């Protein structure tokens, strides 16, 4: 294997668990948003009238919580990734 490719892989290896964690939260955020649209705000005239009752239902509260928390975590993950990347670029020395 080329020494430069090995150095790049070694550089990004500590980031792999963070990437998997990030992908998990992205998936939860997307799925919860799609379920919320489907089960808490149906696209129909009936859905318009029933949405005030559905919005306080336990499953809609749980989906809203997932959407809110995952959004906060995704924001924090962007900051963590940027901080890690900058810190490691500034201190990286090839072998």
C-alpha positions as CSV (number, residue, x, y, z in Angstrom):
1,X,0.0,0.0,0.0
2,X,1.2,3.5,-0.8
3,X,2.6,5.2,2.3
4,X,0.6,8.3,1.6
5,X,-2.7,6.4,1.5
6,X,-1.7,4.6,4.7
7,X,-1.0,8.0,6.4
8,X,-4.5,9.3,5.3
9,X,-6.2,6.2,6.6
10,X,-4.3,6.5,9.9
11,X,-5.3,10.2,10.1
12,X,-9.0,9.5,9.8
13,X,-9.2,6.2,11.8
14,X,-10.2,7.9,15.1
15,X,-13.0,9.6,13.3
16,X,-14.8,6.4,12.2
17,X,-16.8,5.8,15.4
18,X,-17.9,9.5,15.3
19,X,-19.1,9.1,11.7
20,X,-21.1,6.0,12.6
21,X,-22.7,7.8,15.5
22,X,-23.5,10.7,13.2
23,X,-25.0,8.4,10.6
24,X,-27.2,6.9,13.3
25,X,-28.6,10.2,14.4
26,X,-29.1,11.3,10.7
27,X,-31.2,8.1,10.2
28,X,-33.2,8.7,13.3
29,X,-33.9,12.3,12.4
30,X,-35.0,11.4,8.9
31,X,-37.2,8.5,9.9
32,X,-38.9,10.4,12.8
33,X,-39.6,13.4,10.5
34,X,-41.2,11.1,7.9
35,X,-43.3,9.3,10.5
36,X,-44.4,12.6,12.0
37,X,-45.7,13.8,8.7
38,X,-47.4,10.5,8.1
39,X,-49.0,9.8,11.5
40,X,-49.3,13.3,13.1
41,X,-50.2,15.6,10.2
42,X,-52.0,13.6,7.5
43,X,-52.3,15.3,4.1
44,X,-56.1,15.6,3.9
45,X,-58.9,17.7,5.0
46,X,-59.6,15.2,7.8
47,X,-55.9,15.4,8.7
48,X,-56.2,19.2,9.1
49,X,-59.1,18.8,11.5
50,X,-57.6,15.9,13.5
51,X,-54.0,17.3,13.8
52,X,-54.7,19.3,17.0
53,X,-55.7,16.1,18.7
54,X,-52.9,14.0,17.2
55,X,-50.2,16.6,18.0
56,X,-50.6,15.9,21.8
57,X,-50.7,12.1,21.3
58,X,-47.8,10.2,22.9
59,X,-46.4,8.9,19.7
60,X,-46.3,12.4,18.2
61,X,-44.6,13.8,21.3
62,X,-42.0,11.1,21.0
63,X,-41.4,11.8,17.3
64,X,-41.1,15.6,18.0
65,X,-38.6,14.9,20.8
66,X,-36.5,12.7,18.5
67,X,-36.6,15.4,15.8
68,X,-35.6,18.1,18.2
69,X,-32.9,16.2,20.0
70,X,-31.4,14.8,16.8
71,X,-31.3,18.3,15.4
72,X,-29.3,19.5,18.4
73,X,-27.0,16.5,18.3
74,X,-26.4,17.0,14.6
75,X,-25.4,20.6,15.2
76,X,-23.1,19.5,17.9
77,X,-21.6,16.8,15.7
78,X,-20.8,19.4,13.0
79,X,-19.0,21.5,15.6
80,X,-17.1,18.4,17.0
81,X,-16.1,17.3,13.6
82,X,-14.8,20.7,12.6
83,X,-12.9,21.1,15.9
84,X,-11.3,17.7,15.6
85,X,-10.4,18.2,12.0
86,X,-8.8,21.6,12.6
87,X,-6.9,20.4,15.7
88,X,-5.6,17.4,13.9
89,X,-4.6,19.2,10.7
90,X,-2.6,21.7,12.8
91,X,-0.8,18.9,14.7
92,X,-0.4,16.2,12.0
93,X,3.1,14.9,11.2
94,X,3.5,12.2,8.6
95,X,5.5,9.1,9.6
